[in-house]
Amino acid sequence: MVIQRRIRRVKTVQMTTNSPIHRSGPVLEPGNWQEYDPFLLLMEDIFERGTFDVHPHRGIETVTYVISGELEHFDSKAGHGALGPGDVQWMTAGRGVVHKEDPAPGSTVHSLQLWVNLPSTHKMTEPRYQNLRAEEMPVRKEEGAMIRVFSGSSKGVKAPTKNIVPVTMVEMTVEPGATVAQDLPGHYNGFLYILEGSGTFGADHTEGKAGQALFFSRHDRGEKTELNVTAREKLRLLLYAGEPVNEPVAAYGPFVMNTPEQIREAIRDYQEGRFGQ
């Protein structure tokens, strides 16, 4: 038996102007650790070169999806690189990295950055980078729909992306009137974020449109579940779901650990140059 997931909450994201070169809005606001587990936050940003300076991370993975523009990145482990529209960088910060993301000269970048919690056994793992080019990721095609699999799987189409915490991340493009289903393990917690268009979602045909996040119903480990998506207008969305970590969270800025003492240790290590900068 496959259980049809429902939408338990709909949130409209409010974008705020932070500076003449930066607008942002929280899709997942920090602090709601139990509700979003294993996800910590998701920020939507529209920004120009010079918005973000060099900064550290420890204890998390960052998953950056470029909606539009060209994003250059530099870090203390993997050097320089660039991402274009539809590309993703999956960065495992682990024990600590120092990095910077900046639009290419003359470019304005529209992006989403997700933070995924790491379990205590992997907080201090060796940092890792996976640059996931849109054209290189596996694609599932259905009538009127295309699902690009960045992590996990979709109806048997699997991404080669390496995960510490199991995460499904897919990009769906659905033509008006078409319906497609995404299969998910019952215990995965998750949501989708609509980039373009509108449609109905889940067993109750909940309405959603661009700029809204829709949070799924929760189910038990071992249950098979699906989420149905039907497009009214041409629909483009990202769906994220993952296995909850179920551990205490201590967070301070770019550091997410399990205890306040571990946060203090992260600050000391960064200040003393142990992040490889």
N, C-alpha and C positions, 0 to 999 in steps of 0.2 A: 504494500500500500504506500502510495506517495501522498504526503500531506501538502496541501497548497498553502503556502505562506500568506499571511495577511500583512497589511501595513498598519503598524500600531501608532505611528506618529508621523506627521508631516511638518517640516520646518522650512520657512522661507528665509534665505540667507540675505542679510542686509549688508551691503557694501558701504564702507566708510572711507572718506578721503583723509589719509594720514599726512600727506605732503603733496606738493605739486607734481611729484613723480611716482606716487604710490597710493593705490586704493586696495583695500582688503576687506574680507569678511570671513567670520568663522563658520565653517560648515559643521564641524564638531568643536565645540568650545572646550578648553582645558578644564579639568576639575571633575568631570563626570566620568570618573575612571570605571566604575562598575557598570554603568549603562553602556559604554562604548567598547569595553574590553573585548579584544586585545588592542583596540585603537585608542590613541591618546588625544589626538586633535587632527583636524583637517582645515587648512587655511586656503582660501582662494585669494590670489594676489594678481593685480595688474600693476606692473612696475617698469620703470626705466632704469638705465645704467646708473649705478651709484646708490641704489636704495639700500642694499644689504652689504655690510662690511664682513670681513673675515670673522668667523665665529666657530666655537667648538660644539661637539655633541658627545654624549656617552650614554650607554644603556638602552638605546633605541635603534630602530631602523627608520630612515626617512624615504618616502616613496614620492618622487616628484614627477608629475604628469604635465607636459607642456601642451596647453590648449592652442596657443598661437605664439608666434615670435620665435626667436633663436636665443637659447639660454646657454651661456658659457659657464663652465664650472671649473674650479681649481680646488685641490685638496692636498693634505699632507701625506697621502698614501699613493694616490693613483695619478697625480699630475693634472694636466689640462684636458678638456674635452668640450663638446658642444652637443646640445639636444635641439631637435626641431619639432614642429607641430606633430602631436601624436606620440612622441617618444617619452620614455620613462627612465628615470634613474632610480635604482633600488640600492640605497646605501645602508650597509650594516655598520653603524658607528661603533658598536661593541665597546671596547675598553677606552676608545677615544680617538676622534679625528678633529682636525681643524680644516674648515673649508669655506668656500665662498661661491655664491651663485650670482651671476650678473648678466643682464641682457647684452647681446652683441652690440657694438657701436651702432647707434641709429635705430635699434629695434626696441619695441615695447613688448614685454612678455606677459602673457596671461597664463597662469599656472595654478595647479592644485598641489599642495604638499601635505601628505599624510604621515603621521608618526605612528609606528607600530611598536608596542611594548615588547621588550625581550624578557624571557623568564630569568630568574635569579641565576640559573645554571649557565646562562649565556650572556649576562650583562658585560662580562669582561672578555668576550671572545675577540679574536683577531678581526679588525675591520675588513670589509669587503665591499666591492662596487660591482654592480651589474647594470650596464647600460643597455636598455631594452629598446631597440629600434622598432618602430611600428611596422616597417616593411618586412622585418625578420621574424615577427611573432606569429604563431599558428592562428589560423582563422577558421571558425565554424560558420558555414553558410547554410541558411534556411531560406524558404521562399519569403522574399521581402525583408530579409534581415541578415546582418553580418555581425558576428561576435568575434572580436579580437581578444585572445587570451594572453594576458600579461603574467598571470600567476595562477596556479591551480589548474582547473579544468572546466570545460563546458561540454556536457553530453559526449564525453570521451575524447574531446580534443584537449590535449595537455600542453602546458607551457613547460619549457626546460628550466625555468627560473628556480633558483635554490631558495628555500625558505627555512628559517629557524622555527618561527611560529607558522603553522599552516594557514595560508591566506589565498583566497580566490579573488582575483582582480580581473574584470573583463570590461571591455568597451563595447557597447551595443549601438549599432545604427539600424533603425527600424523604419521601414517605409509606412506611410499612412494606411491604416486598415490591417496591417500585418500583426500577428501575435507570435511571440517566441517565449520559451520557458528556460530558465536557468536552474539547474539542479544544484543542491547544496546539502552537505551533511547537516543533520538535524541540530547538532549542538553549536554550529557556527553562528556567531552573532554578526549582524551586518546591516547595510544600508545601501541606497543608491543615490547618486547625485545627477540631476538632469542638466545637461549642458545646452541642449537645443530642443525646441519642440514641446509637445505635450502628449499625454496618454493616460491610460488607466493601468493600475498595478495591483497585483495580488488577488486573493480569492474574493475580496469585496469590491473589486474594480475601483479602488481609490484613485481619485484624480490627482495628477501631478503635472507640473510645467517647469520650464527652464528656471533655474535659480532656486529650486527646492530640493531638499534632502528628504528621503522617505526611509523610515526605519522599519525593519522587518519584525514580525512576531518571532518569539523564541520557542525552541523545541528541544527535545531530549537527544542525548547521544544515541546513535544507532537508528534513529528514525530517518527515513528518506523524505526530503522536502524539495519543492520547486517553487519558484516565483515566476508568475506569468506577467508579461509585459505586452501591452497593446498600444500601438501608436495611433494618435489622432492626426497630429501633424508629424512630419518627419522628425524622428526622435533620435537624439544622441545622448548617451548617458554612460556613466561609470558605475559599476557595481563592485562593492567591496564587502567581503565576508571573511571571518577568521575564527580560529579556535581560541576561546578566552584563556588568558594566562592564570587568572584567579590567584593573584598574589598582591601583597601590599604595594602601594605606589607612594614614593617620595619624589617630588619633582621640584626643581629649581631652575627656571630658565631652560637652557638646552640640555640639562642633565635629568635623567629619569632613572631612579634606582629604587631600592626597597626600604631603606632606612635613612633618617637624617644624617647619621654618621657617614654613610656611603656618599651622600651629597657633599658633605664637608671634605671628604677624601678626594672626590672628583675636582672640586674647586682647587684644592692644594696641588693636585697632580697637574692640572692645567696651568696654574700660575708658575709652577716649577719646570714647565717645558716637557712634560712627560707624554704629551699628545702627538709628538713628532713634528711640531711646527718648525 
